Amino acid sequence: MWPAVLGASFLAFLTKWVGYLLPEELLERPLVRRATAMLPIALLSALLTIQTFWGPDGFTIDARVAGVAVAVVALLLRAPFLVVVLSAAATAAILRALGWA
């Protein structure tokens, strides 16, 4: 396991170091600016999708999906962030307590 941790650490360092070596005019191009602005959104969306729909046995539909659905509805209704999180957590907890793991 430690070789993997050290290798990932080295790759993270190398990636950041290469970023410092790139010329500034390359980073100021409109295409690069748009891509870097959208990258965090894409990564968080991918993380949310994997964490919601992927379980120990592969693709799964369970209480997490219902929790995310409730969170989306709460966001569309412009609820405060705390209400969004608590309503999603409560939905998932209630469904799991009722046996829908």
Buried (B, 14 or more C-beta within 10 A) or exposed (E): EEEEEEEEEEEEEEEEEEEEEEEEEEEEEEEEEEEEEEEEEEEEEEEEEEEBBEEEEEEEEBBBBBBBEBBEBBEEEEBEEEBBBBBBEEBBEEBBEEEEE
